[in-house]
Amino acid sequence: MKRFVLYTIALLFSVLSMGAADLTITFQTSAKAFLGSKTMTETHYYSSRYQLIQNKSTRSDSLVDFEKAVSYTIDHEHRMISMLRLEDALAALDAMEDKTGGGVSGMMGAVFGDPGKCEVKKTGTEVVAGRTCTLWDIKVGKLQMLLSADPSLVPPIPSGSYTKMIRARAALMAKAGPMATAFRKLYEEMSRIKGIPLRTKMSGFMGTSSSSVATEIKQGPIPASTFALPGYPVEDAGKRLREELAKQQKD
């Protein structure tokens, strides 16, 4: 559960847009979960094809190959790679939505709120890592994301690539149960905000909270070797996700 929460946080900190030069951003992140809190350093690399998030504290990296529409979770501790194809993620998400109807009801609605209720507000400006950012407050049910995004800072991801991955990333939230719909809506709203979030704070997810602030920003070419996968065994997470959801539908 702890690794899942930290990976979720990493995904929330990595909203993409359209842009030009390769980009490297160092973030200081903190996460408060059931077993306490932890502060870490993450480095985010952006190129025209890839997005890589490296976290030496958790020894777990996240790599997205937008050309192949595949995401990888790299577990250096256990020397394993978990692969998720876009098509598998979308199929799993569709199966999940067929089961839930895309909503939350009864006791779950009381706990997590109604994901159909979404509010987005622009609340001002602030300077983060020397760059002027616009402050946003996004609420989906009881899930809240406060973020400061620099509208002039955009990574070189091709037009439409991130939009194609939004629903796939929602499938990663399948294990979050009724919060999956809220996370999907949150990603959609974040994708409409121009620029990269340089400061974020998320709360409302089963008592957990997280924050992130950029401490260093570099623009310039990134060596291709940075995005190379290590020679670990690869597990097909998409297949496993389909099997888990199929089992849930039978129960």
C-alpha positions as CSV (number, residue, x, y, z in Angstrom):
1,M,0.0,0.0,0.0
2,K,2.8,2.4,0.9
3,R,4.6,1.9,-2.5
4,F,1.2,2.4,-4.3
5,V,0.6,5.7,-2.4
6,L,4.1,7.0,-3.3
7,Y,3.7,5.9,-6.9
8,T,0.3,7.7,-7.1
9,I,1.9,10.8,-5.7
10,A,4.6,10.7,-8.3
11,L,2.0,10.5,-11.1
12,L,0.1,13.4,-9.7
13,F,3.3,15.5,-9.8
14,S,4.0,14.8,-13.5
15,V,1.3,16.6,-15.5
16,L,2.5,17.3,-19.0
17,S,1.7,19.7,-21.8
18,M,3.2,20.7,-25.2
19,G,6.6,22.3,-25.4
20,A,10.1,22.6,-26.9
21,A,13.5,21.9,-25.2
22,D,14.3,18.8,-23.0
23,L,13.7,19.6,-19.4
24,T,15.0,18.4,-16.0
25,I,13.3,19.4,-12.8
26,T,14.3,18.4,-9.2
27,F,11.5,18.3,-6.7
28,Q,11.4,17.9,-2.9
29,T,8.4,15.8,-2.1
30,S,6.7,14.8,1.2
31,A,4.1,12.1,1.8
32,K,1.9,11.5,4.8
33,A,0.4,8.0,4.9
34,F,-0.9,5.6,7.5
35,L,2.6,4.7,8.8
36,G,3.9,8.2,9.1
37,S,5.5,10.8,6.9
38,K,8.5,10.9,4.6
39,T,10.5,13.6,2.7
40,M,12.2,12.7,-0.5
41,T,13.9,14.1,-3.6
42,E,12.7,13.3,-7.1
43,T,14.2,14.2,-10.5
44,H,11.8,14.5,-13.4
45,Y,13.2,14.2,-17.0
46,Y,11.1,15.3,-20.0
47,S,12.0,14.7,-23.7
48,S,9.9,14.6,-26.9
49,R,9.3,10.8,-26.4
50,Y,9.8,10.0,-22.7
51,Q,9.0,11.1,-19.2
52,L,11.1,9.6,-16.4
53,I,10.7,10.1,-12.6
54,Q,13.6,8.9,-10.5
55,N,13.3,8.5,-6.7
56,K,16.5,7.1,-5.1
57,S,14.8,7.0,-1.7
58,T,12.1,4.5,-2.8
59,R,14.4,2.9,-5.3
60,S,11.5,3.0,-7.7
61,D,11.3,4.9,-11.0
62,S,8.5,5.6,-13.4
63,L,9.1,5.8,-17.2
64,V,6.5,6.6,-19.8
65,D,7.2,6.0,-23.5
66,F,4.7,8.1,-25.3
67,E,5.7,6.8,-28.8
68,K,4.8,3.2,-27.8
69,A,2.0,4.2,-25.4
70,V,3.6,2.1,-22.6
71,S,4.4,3.0,-19.0
72,Y,7.0,1.2,-16.8
73,T,7.4,1.0,-13.1
74,I,11.1,0.1,-12.3
75,D,11.7,-1.5,-9.0
76,H,15.4,-1.4,-8.3
77,E,15.1,-3.0,-4.9
78,H,13.6,-6.2,-6.3
79,R,15.2,-5.8,-9.8
80,M,11.8,-6.0,-11.6
81,I,9.9,-3.9,-14.2
82,S,6.2,-3.7,-14.3
83,M,4.8,-2.8,-17.8
84,L,1.4,-1.4,-18.6
85,R,0.2,-0.9,-22.2
86,L,-2.2,1.8,-23.0
87,E,-4.7,-0.6,-24.6
88,D,-4.7,-2.9,-21.6
89,A,-5.1,0.1,-19.2
90,L,-8.1,1.4,-21.2
91,A,-9.7,-2.0,-21.4
92,A,-9.3,-2.5,-17.6
93,L,-10.8,1.0,-17.0
94,D,-13.8,0.3,-19.2
95,A,-14.4,-2.9,-17.3
96,M,-14.2,-1.1,-14.0
97,E,-16.6,1.6,-15.2
98,D,-19.1,-1.0,-16.4
99,K,-19.1,-2.5,-12.9
100,T,-19.4,0.8,-11.0
101,G,-21.4,2.8,-13.5
102,G,-18.6,5.5,-13.2
103,G,-19.9,6.7,-9.9
104,V,-19.9,6.2,-6.1
105,S,-23.0,5.5,-4.0
106,G,-24.1,4.7,-0.5
107,M,-21.5,4.5,2.2
108,M,-18.7,5.0,-0.3
109,G,-20.2,8.2,-1.5
110,A,-20.3,9.5,2.1
111,V,-16.6,8.6,2.6
112,F,-15.1,9.8,-0.7
113,G,-17.7,12.4,-1.8
114,D,-19.3,12.7,-5.2
115,P,-16.7,12.6,-8.1
116,G,-19.3,14.3,-10.3
117,K,-18.9,17.4,-8.2
118,C,-15.8,19.3,-9.5
119,E,-14.7,22.8,-8.9
120,V,-11.7,24.6,-10.4
121,K,-10.6,28.0,-9.2
122,K,-7.7,30.3,-10.1
123,T,-6.6,31.8,-6.7
124,G,-3.6,34.1,-7.5
125,T,0.1,33.9,-8.3
126,E,3.4,33.1,-6.5
127,V,7.1,32.6,-7.3
128,V,8.5,29.0,-7.2
129,A,12.1,28.3,-8.1
130,G,12.4,31.8,-9.5
131,R,9.4,31.4,-11.9
132,T,6.0,33.2,-11.6
133,C,3.3,30.6,-11.3
134,T,-0.5,30.7,-11.3
135,L,-2.2,29.2,-8.3
136,W,-5.1,26.7,-8.8
137,D,-7.5,25.0,-6.5
138,I,-9.1,21.8,-7.9
139,K,-11.7,19.9,-5.9
140,V,-13.3,16.6,-7.0
141,G,-15.5,15.1,-4.4
142,K,-13.4,15.2,-1.3
143,L,-10.2,15.0,-3.2
144,Q,-8.3,18.4,-3.4
145,M,-5.3,19.5,-5.4
146,L,-3.7,22.8,-4.8
147,L,-1.1,23.6,-7.4
148,S,1.1,26.4,-8.8
149,A,1.9,26.1,-12.5
150,D,4.3,28.2,-14.6
151,P,2.3,28.7,-17.9
152,S,5.6,29.5,-19.8
153,L,7.3,26.3,-18.8
154,V,6.3,23.3,-20.9
155,P,8.1,20.0,-21.7
156,P,8.5,18.8,-25.3
157,I,5.7,16.2,-25.3
158,P,4.0,16.0,-28.7
159,S,0.5,17.4,-28.9
160,G,-2.2,15.1,-27.6
161,S,0.2,12.5,-26.1
162,Y,-0.7,13.3,-22.5
163,T,-4.4,13.4,-23.3
164,K,-4.1,9.8,-24.6
165,M,-2.6,8.7,-21.3
166,I,-5.1,10.3,-19.0
167,R,-7.6,7.4,-19.0
168,A,-4.7,4.9,-18.9
169,R,-3.4,6.5,-15.7
170,A,-6.9,6.3,-14.2
171,A,-6.7,2.6,-14.6
172,L,-3.7,2.6,-12.3
173,M,-6.0,3.9,-9.7
174,A,-8.3,0.8,-9.9
175,K,-6.9,-0.4,-6.6
176,A,-8.0,2.8,-5.1
177,G,-11.6,1.5,-5.6
178,P,-14.2,4.2,-5.5
179,M,-11.6,7.0,-5.7
180,A,-10.6,5.9,-9.3
181,T,-13.3,8.1,-10.9
182,A,-12.2,11.1,-8.8
183,F,-8.5,10.6,-9.8
184,R,-9.5,10.4,-13.5
185,K,-11.4,13.6,-13.3
186,L,-8.6,15.3,-11.4
187,Y,-6.1,14.3,-14.2
188,E,-8.5,15.7,-16.8
189,E,-8.7,19.1,-15.0
190,M,-4.9,19.2,-14.4
191,S,-4.3,18.6,-18.1
192,R,-6.2,21.7,-19.0
193,I,-3.9,23.9,-16.9
194,K,-1.1,25.4,-19.0
195,G,2.4,24.7,-17.8
196,I,4.1,22.4,-15.3
197,P,3.0,22.4,-11.7
198,L,6.1,23.5,-9.6
199,R,4.3,23.3,-6.3
200,T,1.5,20.9,-5.4
201,K,-0.4,19.7,-2.4
202,M,-2.9,16.9,-2.5
203,S,-5.3,15.7,0.2
204,G,-8.5,13.9,0.7
205,F,-7.3,10.3,-0.2
206,M,-8.1,8.0,2.7
207,G,-6.3,10.1,5.3
208,T,-3.1,10.6,3.2
209,S,-1.6,13.8,1.9
210,S,1.3,14.8,-0.2
211,S,3.2,17.9,-1.4
212,S,5.9,18.8,-3.9
213,V,8.0,21.9,-4.6
214,A,10.5,22.4,-7.4
215,T,14.0,23.3,-6.2
216,E,15.9,23.3,-9.5
217,I,15.0,23.6,-13.2
218,K,17.3,22.9,-16.1
219,Q,16.6,23.2,-19.9
220,G,18.8,21.4,-22.4
221,P,19.5,18.0,-24.1
222,I,19.2,14.9,-22.0
223,P,21.3,11.8,-23.0
224,A,19.3,9.0,-24.5
225,S,20.8,6.6,-22.0
226,T,18.9,8.3,-19.3
227,F,15.7,6.7,-20.5
228,A,17.1,3.2,-21.1
229,L,15.4,0.4,-19.2
230,P,17.7,-1.7,-17.0
231,G,18.0,-5.4,-17.8
232,Y,15.5,-6.6,-15.2
233,P,12.7,-9.1,-15.9
234,V,9.5,-7.5,-17.1
235,E,6.1,-8.3,-15.7
236,D,2.9,-7.6,-17.7
237,A,0.9,-5.5,-15.3
238,G,-1.8,-4.9,-17.8
239,K,-2.6,-8.6,-18.0
240,R,-2.6,-8.9,-14.2
241,L,-4.9,-5.8,-13.9
242,R,-7.4,-7.3,-16.4
243,E,-7.4,-10.6,-14.4
244,E,-8.0,-8.9,-11.1
245,L,-10.9,-6.8,-12.5
246,A,-12.4,-9.9,-14.2
247,K,-12.3,-11.7,-10.8
248,Q,-13.9,-8.8,-9.1
249,Q,-16.7,-8.8,-11.6
250,K,-17.4,-12.5,-10.9
251,D,-17.5,-12.0,-7.1
